[in-house]
Amino acid sequence: MIARYMPKRLYARTLIILIAPMLLLQSVIAFVFMERHWQTVTLRLSTAVTRDIAAIIDMIETYPSDDNYANVIRIAQERLGLKIDILPPDPLPPPGPKPFFSILDEFLGQQITRQINRPFWLDTVGNSNIVEIRIQLEGKVLRVFARRSQTYASNTHIFLLWMVGTSLVLIAIAVAFLRNQIRPILQLAEAAESFGKGRPMPADFRPRGADEVRRAGVAFIQMRERIERQIEQRTAMLTGVSHDLRTILTRFKLQLALGGSKMDREALDQDIDDMQSMLEGYLAFARGESGEDAGDFDLQVYFDKLTEEAKLRRRKLTATLTGNPEILVRPNAFSRLLANVIGNAFRYAKSVEVTATHARGSLLIIVDDDGPGIPAESREDVFKPFVRLDGARNQDASGTGLGLSIARDIARSHGGDISLEDSPLGGLRAVIRVPA
């Protein structure tokens, strides 16, 4: 039931989380102050003033004088800070209205009753700075004027005003900072909603705010870029499928039209093999091993298999591993990544060096070869689907141009990337960086 009536927006909930403990703390502090400090101080002040009034009464009754008690009045005013008058024995005024918050009337009345025990009358309302006390004596009435600060802890409101004022200032500052922290979250929500509806992301959107919000913004941008790349790659794949299969089907029609009864089965079988190879490549690229669960992958075991493959291909391989050989990746996908990259090196070079470094949660794999290499201006093009260079690296007749595209897609799905550089061996260097 509490959740039903709680605000649903983050801004309102954060304000409650911020203000509620402050109000609770101030309430406890105010209660303790009122209960312990304020009442205790007021009680002691009222007791002291009542004790002074009792001493004046003792002086009046013990030392009666004929000069209308001038000395007593002087001593009371100069030594005790009280202004007193001796009035005729008229009846005391009727009790006046008590204030809503009558702690002074209560404490002062209790002390007069306990220490003096004579009929009295109090006025704590008429003049806010003066308290008037009248006490019925034998044949006279003693009227006493005392400053309110003598009988009452009158500076309490200053404490309350400071406490409330400081709280309002702190809340205003907190609200201003809170709005700045909430705004990046709202902008991230708007960007995600726009992307989900197929609209362009707001032009002014960029990760900002607290570190956690920035990380969420960066993760959203990377996710959006990855989805856009996948859409672009799938579109390119469908275009390539349509083009390549149309070419082979055209060749089928020509062979059937020209072959007559004596068809060249060898040519047809070769076309069927090419089509099967293309379809397998397309399916591998479309599948992308995205549904595979993460698991342990042993680089040392893979390098041992790679050494055997190099011997079969009659290639010179040097594999070096630094750090823990166990990494947490999607095993089948990562094995395909390495197979595509290192397989290209085996295909075009005689000597290949593989260096793997696993440290501080990051895996760096460098593959160098002494092959013909790839021109710098074409190195990004080879990562596009269905791109096969006709220059330095001769295209494979049965290839589909998807090997490096699949490799980069797998690397980026792990949060890493692949880049191509010049190799110290004179050929091409492939740099694979993956968090592991």
Secondary structure, DSSP 8 states (H G I E B T S, - for coil): -HHHHS--SHHHHHHHHHHHHHHHHHHHHHHHIIIIIIHHHHHHHHHHHHHHHHHHHHHHHHS--SSTTHHHHHHHHHHS--EEEEE-S----------SS-HHHHHHHHHHHHHT-S-EEEESSSSTTEEEEEEEETTEEEEEEEEHHHHS-TTHHHHHHHHHHHHHHHHHHHHHHHHHHHHHHHHHHHHHHHHHTT----TT----SSHHHHHHHHHHHHHHHHHHHHHHHHHHHHHHHHHHHHHHHHHHHHHHHHHTTS--HHHHHHHHHHHHHHHHHHHHHHHTTTT---EEEEHHHHHHHHHHHHHHHT-EEEEEEEE-SEEEE-HHHHHHHHHHHHHHHHHH-SEEEEEEEEETTEEEEEEEE-S----GGGTTGGGSTT---SSSS---TT--S-HHHHHHHHHHHTT-EEEEEE-TTSSEEEEEEEE-
